Amino acid sequence: MADWGPVFISLVLFILLSPGLLFQIPGKNRFIEFGNFQTSGVSILIHALIFFALIAIFLIAIGVHMFMGP
């Protein structure tokens, strides 16, 4: 049986934390902008740090596991 927890959590966080898709920190005009579909180098770095922190919490601290099938 394969553990699909890390794959699923990583995919969901990657989609949600893509800079400019749902939100962008820092934005071009304000600190946080929602749905502007733009990005910058600084926002990529910030979103990567947030992604790393959340993935570490979910996979290492909490230990999310999902097993599929018999």
CHARMM internal coordinates of N, CA and C (Angstrom, degrees):
IC EDIT
DIST 1 N 1 CA 1.4539
DIST 1 CA 1 C 1.5255
ANGL 1 N 1 CA 1 C 109.02
DIST 1 C 2 N 1.3021
ANGL 1 CA 1 C 2 N 115.23
DIHE 1 N 1 CA 1 C 2 N 137.79
DIST 2 N 2 CA 1.4570
ANGL 1 C 2 N 2 CA 120.61
DIHE 1 CA 1 C 2 N 2 CA -178.92
DIST 2 CA 2 C 1.5275
ANGL 2 N 2 CA 2 C 109.52
DIHE 1 C 2 N 2 CA 2 C -98.82
DIST 2 C 3 N 1.2994
ANGL 2 CA 2 C 3 N 115.37
DIHE 2 N 2 CA 2 C 3 N 144.93
DIST 3 N 3 CA 1.4608
ANGL 2 C 3 N 3 CA 121.75
DIHE 2 CA 2 C 3 N 3 CA 177.79
DIST 3 CA 3 C 1.5287
ANGL 3 N 3 CA 3 C 108.23
DIHE 2 C 3 N 3 CA 3 C -89.89
DIST 3 C 4 N 1.3369
ANGL 3 CA 3 C 4 N 117.47
DIHE 3 N 3 CA 3 C 4 N 108.22
DIST 4 N 4 CA 1.4595
ANGL 3 C 4 N 4 CA 123.00
DIHE 3 CA 3 C 4 N 4 CA -177.45
DIST 4 CA 4 C 1.5218
ANGL 4 N 4 CA 4 C 112.52
DIHE 3 C 4 N 4 CA 4 C -94.76
DIST 4 C 5 N 1.3113
ANGL 4 CA 4 C 5 N 119.18
DIHE 4 N 4 CA 4 C 5 N 1.56
DIST 5 N 5 CA 1.4601
ANGL 4 C 5 N 5 CA 122.10
DIHE 4 CA 4 C 5 N 5 CA 179.91
DIST 5 CA 5 C 1.5134
ANGL 5 N 5 CA 5 C 113.91
DIHE 4 C 5 N 5 CA 5 C -59.33
DIST 5 C 6 N 1.3371
ANGL 5 CA 5 C 6 N 119.32
DIHE 5 N 5 CA 5 C 6 N -52.25
DIST 6 N 6 CA 1.4667
ANGL 5 C 6 N 6 CA 119.85
DIHE 5 CA 5 C 6 N 6 CA 179.05
DIST 6 CA 6 C 1.5240
ANGL 6 N 6 CA 6 C 113.54
DIHE 5 C 6 N 6 CA 6 C -61.62
DIST 6 C 7 N 1.3353
ANGL 6 CA 6 C 7 N 117.11
DIHE 6 N 6 CA 6 C 7 N -36.20
DIST 7 N 7 CA 1.4621
ANGL 6 C 7 N 7 CA 120.52
DIHE 6 CA 6 C 7 N 7 CA 179.51
DIST 7 CA 7 C 1.5236
ANGL 7 N 7 CA 7 C 110.18
DIHE 6 C 7 N 7 CA 7 C -66.19
DIST 7 C 8 N 1.3218
ANGL 7 CA 7 C 8 N 117.21
DIHE 7 N 7 CA 7 C 8 N -47.60
DIST 8 N 8 CA 1.4611
ANGL 7 C 8 N 8 CA 121.76
DIHE 7 CA 7 C 8 N 8 CA -178.26
DIST 8 CA 8 C 1.5275
ANGL 8 N 8 CA 8 C 111.63
DIHE 7 C 8 N 8 CA 8 C -64.87
DIST 8 C 9 N 1.3297
ANGL 8 CA 8 C 9 N 117.93
DIHE 8 N 8 CA 8 C 9 N -46.61
DIST 9 N 9 CA 1.4658
ANGL 8 C 9 N 9 CA 121.73
DIHE 8 CA 8 C 9 N 9 CA 179.62
DIST 9 CA 9 C 1.5208
ANGL 9 N 9 CA 9 C 110.53
DIHE 8 C 9 N 9 CA 9 C -62.54
DIST 9 C 10 N 1.3297
ANGL 9 CA 9 C 10 N 118.17
DIHE 9 N 9 CA 9 C 10 N -42.91
DIST 10 N 10 CA 1.4624
ANGL 9 C 10 N 10 CA 121.37
DIHE 9 CA 9 C 10 N 10 CA 179.46
DIST 10 CA 10 C 1.5135
ANGL 10 N 10 CA 10 C 111.48
DIHE 9 C 10 N 10 CA 10 C -63.97
DIST 10 C 11 N 1.3230
ANGL 10 CA 10 C 11 N 118.16
DIHE 10 N 10 CA 10 C 11 N -41.57
DIST 11 N 11 CA 1.4585
ANGL 10 C 11 N 11 CA 121.77
DIHE 10 CA 10 C 11 N 11 CA 179.50
DIST 11 CA 11 C 1.5240
ANGL 11 N 11 CA 11 C 111.51
DIHE 10 C 11 N 11 CA 11 C -64.27
DIST 11 C 12 N 1.3087
ANGL 11 CA 11 C 12 N 117.17
DIHE 11 N 11 CA 11 C 12 N -46.04
DIST 12 N 12 CA 1.4652
ANGL 11 C 12 N 12 CA 121.05
DIHE 11 CA 11 C 12 N 12 CA -179.54
DIST 12 CA 12 C 1.5340
ANGL 12 N 12 CA 12 C 110.82
DIHE 11 C 12 N 12 CA 12 C -64.23
DIST 12 C 13 N 1.3228
ANGL 12 CA 12 C 13 N 117.23
DIHE 12 N 12 CA 12 C 13 N -45.15
DIST 13 N 13 CA 1.4652
ANGL 12 C 13 N 13 CA 119.59
DIHE 12 CA 12 C 13 N 13 CA 179.15
DIST 13 CA 13 C 1.5198
ANGL 13 N 13 CA 13 C 111.86
DIHE 12 C 13 N 13 CA 13 C -66.22
DIST 13 C 14 N 1.3343
ANGL 13 CA 13 C 14 N 118.06
DIHE 13 N 13 CA 13 C 14 N -36.96
DIST 14 N 14 CA 1.4569
ANGL 13 C 14 N 14 CA 120.65
DIHE 13 CA 13 C 14 N 14 CA 178.21
DIST 14 CA 14 C 1.5201
ANGL 14 N 14 CA 14 C 110.95
DIHE 13 C 14 N 14 CA 14 C -62.35
DIST 14 C 15 N 1.3300
ANGL 14 CA 14 C 15 N 117.31
DIHE 14 N 14 CA 14 C 15 N -42.61
DIST 15 N 15 CA 1.4587
ANGL 14 C 15 N 15 CA 120.85
DIHE 14 CA 14 C 15 N 15 CA 179.43
DIST 15 CA 15 C 1.5202
ANGL 15 N 15 CA 15 C 110.73
DIHE 14 C 15 N 15 CA 15 C -68.10
DIST 15 C 16 N 1.3190
ANGL 15 CA 15 C 16 N 117.79
DIHE 15 N 15 CA 15 C 16 N -46.04
DIST 16 N 16 CA 1.4601
ANGL 15 C 16 N 16 CA 120.82
DIHE 15 CA 15 C 16 N 16 CA -176.96
DIST 16 CA 16 C 1.5188
ANGL 16 N 16 CA 16 C 113.32
DIHE 15 C 16 N 16 CA 16 C -70.04
DIST 16 C 17 N 1.3379
ANGL 16 CA 16 C 17 N 117.51
DIHE 16 N 16 CA 16 C 17 N -31.39
DIST 17 N 17 CA 1.4595
ANGL 16 C 17 N 17 CA 120.77
DIHE 16 CA 16 C 17 N 17 CA -175.48
DIST 17 CA 17 C 1.5200
ANGL 17 N 17 CA 17 C 113.66
DIHE 16 C 17 N 17 CA 17 C -100.65
DIST 17 C 18 N 1.3171
ANGL 17 CA 17 C 18 N 118.30
DIHE 17 N 17 CA 17 C 18 N 14.72
DIST 18 N 18 CA 1.4627
ANGL 17 C 18 N 18 CA 120.04
DIHE 17 CA 17 C 18 N 18 CA 174.47
DIST 18 CA 18 C 1.5249
ANGL 18 N 18 CA 18 C 108.23
DIHE 17 C 18 N 18 CA 18 C -66.71
DIST 18 C 19 N 1.3391
ANGL 18 CA 18 C 19 N 117.76
DIHE 18 N 18 CA 18 C 19 N 123.48
DIST 19 N 19 CA 1.4672
ANGL 18 C 19 N 19 CA 119.76
DIHE 18 CA 18 C 19 N 19 CA -175.95
DIST 19 CA 19 C 1.5294
ANGL 19 N 19 CA 19 C 111.87
DIHE 18 C 19 N 19 CA 19 C -60.24
DIST 19 C 20 N 1.3175
ANGL 19 CA 19 C 20 N 116.10
DIHE 19 N 19 CA 19 C 20 N 127.27
DIST 20 N 20 CA 1.4486
ANGL 19 C 20 N 20 CA 121.87
DIHE 19 CA 19 C 20 N 20 CA 177.44
DIST 20 CA 20 C 1.5076
ANGL 20 N 20 CA 20 C 114.79
DIHE 19 C 20 N 20 CA 20 C 93.01
DIST 20 C 21 N 1.3279
ANGL 20 CA 20 C 21 N 118.53
DIHE 20 N 20 CA 20 C 21 N -15.11
DIST 21 N 21 CA 1.4548
ANGL 20 C 21 N 21 CA 119.62
DIHE 20 CA 20 C 21 N 21 CA -178.71
DIST 21 CA 21 C 1.5284
ANGL 21 N 21 CA 21 C 110.82
DIHE 20 C 21 N 21 CA 21 C -73.82
DIST 21 C 22 N 1.3114
ANGL 21 CA 21 C 22 N 117.57
DIHE 21 N 21 CA 21 C 22 N -63.00
DIST 22 N 22 CA 1.4666
ANGL 21 C 22 N 22 CA 121.10
DIHE 21 CA 21 C 22 N 22 CA 175.31
DIST 22 CA 22 C 1.5208
ANGL 22 N 22 CA 22 C 111.41
DIHE 21 C 22 N 22 CA 22 C -97.45
DIST 22 C 23 N 1.3319
ANGL 22 CA 22 C 23 N 115.63
DIHE 22 N 22 CA 22 C 23 N -44.60
DIST 23 N 23 CA 1.4627
ANGL 22 C 23 N 23 CA 120.72
DIHE 22 CA 22 C 23 N 23 CA 178.99
DIST 23 CA 23 C 1.5175
ANGL 23 N 23 CA 23 C 109.07
DIHE 22 C 23 N 23 CA 23 C -152.03
DIST 23 C 24 N 1.3197
ANGL 23 CA 23 C 24 N 115.33
DIHE 23 N 23 CA 23 C 24 N 164.81
DIST 24 N 24 CA 1.4572
ANGL 23 C 24 N 24 CA 121.30
DIHE 23 CA 23 C 24 N 24 CA 178.21
DIST 24 CA 24 C 1.5157
ANGL 24 N 24 CA 24 C 108.99
DIHE 23 C 24 N 24 CA 24 C -138.61
DIST 24 C 25 N 1.3355
ANGL 24 CA 24 C 25 N 115.35
DIHE 24 N 24 CA 24 C 25 N 127.43
DIST 25 N 25 CA 1.4642
ANGL 24 C 25 N 25 CA 122.01
DIHE 24 CA 24 C 25 N 25 CA 176.58
DIST 25 CA 25 C 1.5100
ANGL 25 N 25 CA 25 C 107.21
DIHE 24 C 25 N 25 CA 25 C -122.15
DIST 25 C 26 N 1.2710
ANGL 25 CA 25 C 26 N 124.78
DIHE 25 N 25 CA 25 C 26 N 125.62
DIST 26 N 26 CA 1.4637
ANGL 25 C 26 N 26 CA 127.73
DIHE 25 CA 25 C 26 N 26 CA -17.97
DIST 26 CA 26 C 1.5280
ANGL 26 N 26 CA 26 C 110.38
DIHE 25 C 26 N 26 CA 26 C -77.41
DIST 26 C 27 N 1.3036
ANGL 26 CA 26 C 27 N 115.68
DIHE 26 N 26 CA 26 C 27 N 149.57
DIST 27 N 27 CA 1.4492
ANGL 26 C 27 N 27 CA 120.88
DIHE 26 CA 26 C 27 N 27 CA 179.12
DIST 27 CA 27 C 1.5208
ANGL 27 N 27 CA 27 C 111.68
DIHE 26 C 27 N 27 CA 27 C -83.10
DIST 27 C 28 N 1.3179
ANGL 27 CA 27 C 28 N 116.15
DIHE 27 N 27 CA 27 C 28 N 178.51
DIST 28 N 28 CA 1.4645
ANGL 27 C 28 N 28 CA 120.58
DIHE 27 CA 27 C 28 N 28 CA 179.59
DIST 28 CA 28 C 1.5302
ANGL 28 N 28 CA 28 C 111.40
DIHE 27 C 28 N 28 CA 28 C -74.49
DIST 28 C 29 N 1.3382
ANGL 28 CA 28 C 29 N 117.00
DIHE 28 N 28 CA 28 C 29 N -39.91
DIST 29 N 29 CA 1.4637
ANGL 28 C 29 N 29 CA 121.09
DIHE 28 CA 28 C 29 N 29 CA -176.90
DIST 29 CA 29 C 1.5225
ANGL 29 N 29 CA 29 C 113.54
DIHE 28 C 29 N 29 CA 29 C -107.90
DIST 29 C 30 N 1.3285
ANGL 29 CA 29 C 30 N 117.13
DIHE 29 N 29 CA 29 C 30 N -30.46
DIST 30 N 30 CA 1.4631
ANGL 29 C 30 N 30 CA 122.49
DIHE 29 CA 29 C 30 N 30 CA -179.29
DIST 30 CA 30 C 1.5197
ANGL 30 N 30 CA 30 C 109.32
DIHE 29 C 30 N 30 CA 30 C -127.86
DIST 30 C 31 N 1.3317
ANGL 30 CA 30 C 31 N 116.21
DIHE 30 N 30 CA 30 C 31 N 173.08
DIST 31 N 31 CA 1.4636
ANGL 30 C 31 N 31 CA 120.06
DIHE 30 CA 30 C 31 N 31 CA 179.89
DIST 31 CA 31 C 1.5234
ANGL 31 N 31 CA 31 C 111.06
DIHE 30 C 31 N 31 CA 31 C -64.88
DIST 31 C 32 N 1.3287
ANGL 31 CA 31 C 32 N 117.23
DIHE 31 N 31 CA 31 C 32 N -42.49
DIST 32 N 32 CA 1.4598
ANGL 31 C 32 N 32 CA 121.16
DIHE 31 CA 31 C 32 N 32 CA 178.08
DIST 32 CA 32 C 1.5220
ANGL 32 N 32 CA 32 C 108.10
DIHE 31 C 32 N 32 CA 32 C -130.20
DIST 32 C 33 N 1.3307
ANGL 32 CA 32 C 33 N 115.67
DIHE 32 N 32 CA 32 C 33 N 131.88
DIST 33 N 33 CA 1.4503
ANGL 32 C 33 N 33 CA 122.12
DIHE 32 CA 32 C 33 N 33 CA 177.70
DIST 33 CA 33 C 1.5184
ANGL 33 N 33 CA 33 C 108.43
DIHE 32 C 33 N 33 CA 33 C -124.86
DIST 33 C 34 N 1.3113
ANGL 33 CA 33 C 34 N 116.49
DIHE 33 N 33 CA 33 C 34 N 145.79
DIST 34 N 34 CA 1.4546
ANGL 33 C 34 N 34 CA 121.71
DIHE 33 CA 33 C 34 N 34 CA -176.42
DIST 34 CA 34 C 1.5208
ANGL 34 N 34 CA 34 C 110.77
DIHE 33 C 34 N 34 CA 34 C -111.21
DIST 34 C 35 N 1.3308
ANGL 34 CA 34 C 35 N 116.75
DIHE 34 N 34 CA 34 C 35 N 128.41
DIST 35 N 35 CA 1.4552
ANGL 34 C 35 N 35 CA 123.43
DIHE 34 CA 34 C 35 N 35 CA 172.40
DIST 35 CA 35 C 1.5093
ANGL 35 N 35 CA 35 C 115.83
DIHE 34 C 35 N 35 CA 35 C 60.02
DIST 35 C 36 N 1.3239
ANGL 35 CA 35 C 36 N 119.39
DIHE 35 N 35 CA 35 C 36 N 40.82
DIST 36 N 36 CA 1.4608
ANGL 35 C 36 N 36 CA 120.01
DIHE 35 CA 35 C 36 N 36 CA -178.50
DIST 36 CA 36 C 1.5269
ANGL 36 N 36 CA 36 C 112.55
DIHE 35 C 36 N 36 CA 36 C -94.27
DIST 36 C 37 N 1.3314
ANGL 36 CA 36 C 37 N 119.95
DIHE 36 N 36 CA 36 C 37 N -8.99
DIST 37 N 37 CA 1.4676
ANGL 36 C 37 N 37 CA 125.79
DIHE 36 CA 36 C 37 N 37 CA 178.18
DIST 37 CA 37 C 1.5261
ANGL 37 N 37 CA 37 C 112.91
DIHE 36 C 37 N 37 CA 37 C 54.40
DIST 37 C 38 N 1.3192
ANGL 37 CA 37 C 38 N 117.30
DIHE 37 N 37 CA 37 C 38 N 32.56
DIST 38 N 38 CA 1.4553
ANGL 37 C 38 N 38 CA 122.98
DIHE 37 CA 37 C 38 N 38 CA 174.60
DIST 38 CA 38 C 1.5192
ANGL 38 N 38 CA 38 C 107.97
DIHE 37 C 38 N 38 CA 38 C -126.13
DIST 38 C 39 N 1.3166
ANGL 38 CA 38 C 39 N 116.15
DIHE 38 N 38 CA 38 C 39 N 163.60
DIST 39 N 39 CA 1.4542
ANGL 38 C 39 N 39 CA 119.78
DIHE 38 CA 38 C 39 N 39 CA 179.87
DIST 39 CA 39 C 1.5260
ANGL 39 N 39 CA 39 C 110.09
DIHE 38 C 39 N 39 CA 39 C -150.64
DIST 39 C 40 N 1.3091
ANGL 39 CA 39 C 40 N 115.53
DIHE 39 N 39 CA 39 C 40 N 167.40
DIST 40 N 40 CA 1.4532
ANGL 39 C 40 N 40 CA 121.71
DIHE 39 CA 39 C 40 N 40 CA 176.41
DIST 40 CA 40 C 1.5254
ANGL 40 N 40 CA 40 C 107.54
DIHE 39 C 40 N 40 CA 40 C -145.72
DIST 40 C 41 N 1.3158
ANGL 40 CA 40 C 41 N 116.38
DIHE 40 N 40 CA 40 C 41 N 170.24
DIST 41 N 41 CA 1.4548
ANGL 40 C 41 N 41 CA 120.41
DIHE 40 CA 40 C 41 N 41 CA -179.70
DIST 41 CA 41 C 1.5110
ANGL 41 N 41 CA 41 C 113.16
DIHE 40 C 41 N 41 CA 41 C -62.82
DIST 41 C 42 N 1.3251
ANGL 41 CA 41 C 42 N 116.01
DIHE 41 N 41 CA 41 C 42 N -39.26
DIST 42 N 42 CA 1.4646
ANGL 41 C 42 N 42 CA 120.38
DIHE 41 CA 41 C 42 N 42 CA 179.87
DIST 42 CA 42 C 1.5241
ANGL 42 N 42 CA 42 C 110.65
DIHE 41 C 42 N 42 CA 42 C -66.66
DIST 42 C 43 N 1.3338
ANGL 42 CA 42 C 43 N 117.17
DIHE 42 N 42 CA 42 C 43 N -41.35
DIST 43 N 43 CA 1.4648
ANGL 42 C 43 N 43 CA 119.21
DIHE 42 CA 42 C 43 N 43 CA -179.83
DIST 43 CA 43 C 1.5247
ANGL 43 N 43 CA 43 C 111.10
DIHE 42 C 43 N 43 CA 43 C -68.35
DIST 43 C 44 N 1.3277
ANGL 43 CA 43 C 44 N 118.24
DIHE 43 N 43 CA 43 C 44 N -33.01
DIST 44 N 44 CA 1.4642
ANGL 43 C 44 N 44 CA 120.50
DIHE 43 CA 43 C 44 N 44 CA 175.77
DIST 44 CA 44 C 1.5215
ANGL 44 N 44 CA 44 C 109.81
DIHE 43 C 44 N 44 CA 44 C -63.64
DIST 44 C 45 N 1.3193
ANGL 44 CA 44 C 45 N 117.28
DIHE 44 N 44 CA 44 C 45 N -42.51
DIST 45 N 45 CA 1.4661
ANGL 44 C 45 N 45 CA 121.50
DIHE 44 CA 44 C 45 N 45 CA 178.79
DIST 45 CA 45 C 1.5295
ANGL 45 N 45 CA 45 C 111.52
DIHE 44 C 45 N 45 CA 45 C -64.10
DIST 45 C 46 N 1.3176
ANGL 45 CA 45 C 46 N 117.53
DIHE 45 N 45 CA 45 C 46 N -45.56
DIST 46 N 46 CA 1.4697
ANGL 45 C 46 N 46 CA 121.96
DIHE 45 CA 45 C 46 N 46 CA 179.58
DIST 46 CA 46 C 1.5258
ANGL 46 N 46 CA 46 C 110.52
DIHE 45 C 46 N 46 CA 46 C -62.19
DIST 46 C 47 N 1.3354
ANGL 46 CA 46 C 47 N 117.10
DIHE 46 N 46 CA 46 C 47 N -46.01
DIST 47 N 47 CA 1.4587
ANGL 46 C 47 N 47 CA 120.22
DIHE 46 CA 46 C 47 N 47 CA -179.36
DIST 47 CA 47 C 1.5264
ANGL 47 N 47 CA 47 C 111.02
DIHE 46 C 47 N 47 CA 47 C -66.95
DIST 47 C 48 N 1.3304
ANGL 47 CA 47 C 48 N 118.69
DIHE 47 N 47 CA 47 C 48 N -33.34
DIST 48 N 48 CA 1.4627
ANGL 47 C 48 N 48 CA 121.31
DIHE 47 CA 47 C 48 N 48 CA 176.56
DIST 48 CA 48 C 1.5269
ANGL 48 N 48 CA 48 C 110.96
DIHE 47 C 48 N 48 CA 48 C -66.12
DIST 48 C 49 N 1.3230
ANGL 48 CA 48 C 49 N 117.05
DIHE 48 N 48 CA 48 C 49 N -39.67
DIST 49 N 49 CA 1.4688
ANGL 48 C 49 N 49 CA 120.30
DIHE 48 CA 48 C 49 N 49 CA 177.37
DIST 49 CA 49 C 1.5284
ANGL 49 N 49 CA 49 C 111.63
DIHE 48 C 49 N 49 CA 49 C -66.47
DIST 49 C 50 N 1.3274
ANGL 49 CA 49 C 50 N 116.77
DIHE 49 N 49 CA 49 C 50 N -40.91
DIST 50 N 50 CA 1.4678
ANGL 49 C 50 N 50 CA 120.61
DIHE 49 CA 49 C 50 N 50 CA 176.64
DIST 50 CA 50 C 1.5281
ANGL 50 N 50 CA 50 C 110.14
DIHE 49 C 50 N 50 CA 50 C -63.40
DIST 50 C 51 N 1.3538
ANGL 50 CA 50 C 51 N 116.81
DIHE 50 N 50 CA 50 C 51 N -43.35
DIST 51 N 51 CA 1.4628
ANGL 50 C 51 N 51 CA 121.55
DIHE 50 CA 50 C 51 N 51 CA 178.02
DIST 51 CA 51 C 1.5219
ANGL 51 N 51 CA 51 C 110.82
DIHE 50 C 51 N 51 CA 51 C -59.16
DIST 51 C 52 N 1.3404
ANGL 51 CA 51 C 52 N 117.39
DIHE 51 N 51 CA 51 C 52 N -47.01
DIST 52 N 52 CA 1.4583
ANGL 51 C 52 N 52 CA 121.15
DIHE 51 CA 51 C 52 N 52 CA -179.95
DIST 52 CA 52 C 1.5234
ANGL 52 N 52 CA 52 C 111.50
DIHE 51 C 52 N 52 CA 52 C -61.49
DIST 52 C 53 N 1.3277
ANGL 52 CA 52 C 53 N 116.88
DIHE 52 N 52 CA 52 C 53 N -42.87
DIST 53 N 53 CA 1.4634
ANGL 52 C 53 N 53 CA 120.30
DIHE 52 CA 52 C 53 N 53 CA -179.74
DIST 53 CA 53 C 1.5324
ANGL 53 N 53 CA 53 C 111.09
DIHE 52 C 53 N 53 CA 53 C -63.66
DIST 53 C 54 N 1.3265
ANGL 53 CA 53 C 54 N 116.98
DIHE 53 N 53 CA 53 C 54 N -45.42
DIST 54 N 54 CA 1.4648
ANGL 53 C 54 N 54 CA 119.68
DIHE 53 CA 53 C 54 N 54 CA -178.90
DIST 54 CA 54 C 1.5230
ANGL 54 N 54 CA 54 C 112.28
DIHE 53 C 54 N 54 CA 54 C -69.21
DIST 54 C 55 N 1.3306
ANGL 54 CA 54 C 55 N 117.29
DIHE 54 N 54 CA 54 C 55 N -38.49
DIST 55 N 55 CA 1.4664
ANGL 54 C 55 N 55 CA 119.34
DIHE 54 CA 54 C 55 N 55 CA 179.38
DIST 55 CA 55 C 1.5246
ANGL 55 N 55 CA 55 C 110.08
DIHE 54 C 55 N 55 CA 55 C -66.87
DIST 55 C 56 N 1.3198
ANGL 55 CA 55 C 56 N 117.45
DIHE 55 N 55 CA 55 C 56 N -36.29
DIST 56 N 56 CA 1.4603
ANGL 55 C 56 N 56 CA 120.42
DIHE 55 CA 55 C 56 N 56 CA 177.21
DIST 56 CA 56 C 1.5262
ANGL 56 N 56 CA 56 C 110.70
DIHE 55 C 56 N 56 CA 56 C -66.43
DIST 56 C 57 N 1.3074
ANGL 56 CA 56 C 57 N 117.31
DIHE 56 N 56 CA 56 C 57 N -40.64
DIST 57 N 57 CA 1.4669
ANGL 56 C 57 N 57 CA 120.58
DIHE 56 CA 56 C 57 N 57 CA 178.89
DIST 57 CA 57 C 1.5220
ANGL 57 N 57 CA 57 C 110.74
DIHE 56 C 57 N 57 CA 57 C -64.75
DIST 57 C 58 N 1.3448
ANGL 57 CA 57 C 58 N 117.26
DIHE 57 N 57 CA 57 C 58 N -48.73
DIST 58 N 58 CA 1.4618
ANGL 57 C 58 N 58 CA 120.07
DIHE 57 CA 57 C 58 N 58 CA -175.96
DIST 58 CA 58 C 1.5196
ANGL 58 N 58 CA 58 C 113.00
DIHE 57 C 58 N 58 CA 58 C -70.26
DIST 58 C 59 N 1.3239
ANGL 58 CA 58 C 59 N 117.99
DIHE 58 N 58 CA 58 C 59 N -38.83
DIST 59 N 59 CA 1.4586
ANGL 58 C 59 N 59 CA 119.16
DIHE 58 CA 58 C 59 N 59 CA -173.22
DIST 59 CA 59 C 1.5198
ANGL 59 N 59 CA 59 C 113.60
DIHE 58 C 59 N 59 CA 59 C -92.86
DIST 59 C 60 N 1.3179
ANGL 59 CA 59 C 60 N 117.65
DIHE 59 N 59 CA 59 C 60 N -34.91
DIST 60 N 60 CA 1.4640
ANGL 59 C 60 N 60 CA 119.42
DIHE 59 CA 59 C 60 N 60 CA -176.85
DIST 60 CA 60 C 1.5225
ANGL 60 N 60 CA 60 C 111.81
DIHE 59 C 60 N 60 CA 60 C -95.78
DIST 60 C 61 N 1.3362
ANGL 60 CA 60 C 61 N 116.98
DIHE 60 N 60 CA 60 C 61 N -50.78
DIST 61 N 61 CA 1.4654
ANGL 60 C 61 N 61 CA 119.79
DIHE 60 CA 60 C 61 N 61 CA -175.74
DIST 61 CA 61 C 1.5280
ANGL 61 N 61 CA 61 C 112.15
DIHE 60 C 61 N 61 CA 61 C -74.92
DIST 61 C 62 N 1.3193
ANGL 61 CA 61 C 62 N 117.31
DIHE 61 N 61 CA 61 C 62 N -47.46
DIST 62 N 62 CA 1.4674
ANGL 61 C 62 N 62 CA 120.39
DIHE 61 CA 61 C 62 N 62 CA -177.88
DIST 62 CA 62 C 1.5158
ANGL 62 N 62 CA 62 C 110.94
DIHE 61 C 62 N 62 CA 62 C -86.55
DIST 62 C 63 N 1.3299
ANGL 62 CA 62 C 63 N 117.11
DIHE 62 N 62 CA 62 C 63 N -40.86
DIST 63 N 63 CA 1.4647
ANGL 62 C 63 N 63 CA 121.15
DIHE 62 CA 62 C 63 N 63 CA 178.99
DIST 63 CA 63 C 1.5151
ANGL 63 N 63 CA 63 C 112.78
DIHE 62 C 63 N 63 CA 63 C 77.76
DIST 63 C 64 N 1.3276
ANGL 63 CA 63 C 64 N 116.36
DIHE 63 N 63 CA 63 C 64 N 58.49
DIST 64 N 64 CA 1.4676
ANGL 63 C 64 N 64 CA 121.26
DIHE 63 CA 63 C 64 N 64 CA 179.71
DIST 64 CA 64 C 1.5281
ANGL 64 N 64 CA 64 C 109.36
DIHE 63 C 64 N 64 CA 64 C -72.04
DIST 64 C 65 N 1.3459
ANGL 64 CA 64 C 65 N 116.37
DIHE 64 N 64 CA 64 C 65 N 129.76
DIST 65 N 65 CA 1.4696
ANGL 64 C 65 N 65 CA 122.56
DIHE 64 CA 64 C 65 N 65 CA 178.43
DIST 65 CA 65 C 1.5131
ANGL 65 N 65 CA 65 C 108.99
DIHE 64 C 65 N 65 CA 65 C -133.46
DIST 65 C 66 N 1.3253
ANGL 65 CA 65 C 66 N 115.92
DIHE 65 N 65 CA 65 C 66 N 138.86
DIST 66 N 66 CA 1.4714
ANGL 65 C 66 N 66 CA 122.44
DIHE 65 CA 65 C 66 N 66 CA 175.24
DIST 66 CA 66 C 1.5208
ANGL 66 N 66 CA 66 C 107.80
DIHE 65 C 66 N 66 CA 66 C -135.41
DIST 66 C 67 N 1.3192
ANGL 66 CA 66 C 67 N 117.17
DIHE 66 N 66 CA 66 C 67 N 121.54
DIST 67 N 67 CA 1.4587
ANGL 66 C 67 N 67 CA 121.45
DIHE 66 CA 66 C 67 N 67 CA 179.28
DIST 67 CA 67 C 1.5100
ANGL 67 N 67 CA 67 C 108.57
DIHE 66 C 67 N 67 CA 67 C -112.90
DIST 67 C 68 N 1.3434
ANGL 67 CA 67 C 68 N 116.57
DIHE 67 N 67 CA 67 C 68 N 134.04
DIST 68 N 68 CA 1.4527
ANGL 67 C 68 N 68 CA 121.96
DIHE 67 CA 67 C 68 N 68 CA -177.47
DIST 68 CA 68 C 1.5260
ANGL 68 N 68 CA 68 C 111.13
DIHE 67 C 68 N 68 CA 68 C -108.84
DIST 68 C 69 N 1.2977
ANGL 68 CA 68 C 69 N 116.06
DIHE 68 N 68 CA 68 C 69 N 139.98
DIST 69 N 69 CA 1.4541
ANGL 68 C 69 N 69 CA 122.40
DIHE 68 CA 68 C 69 N 69 CA 169.86
DIST 69 CA 69 C 1.5136
ANGL 69 N 69 CA 69 C 115.45
DIHE 68 C 69 N 69 CA 69 C 70.04
DIST 69 C 70 N 1.3349
ANGL 69 CA 69 C 70 N 113.81
DIHE 69 N 69 CA 69 C 70 N 173.49
DIST 70 N 70 CA 1.4736
ANGL 69 C 70 N 70 CA 119.84
DIHE 69 CA 69 C 70 N 70 CA -179.65
DIST 70 CA 70 C 1.5007
ANGL 70 N 70 CA 70 C 113.52
DIHE 69 C 70 N 70 CA 70 C -79.98
END
COOR INIT
IC SEED 1 N 1 CA 1 C
IC BUILD
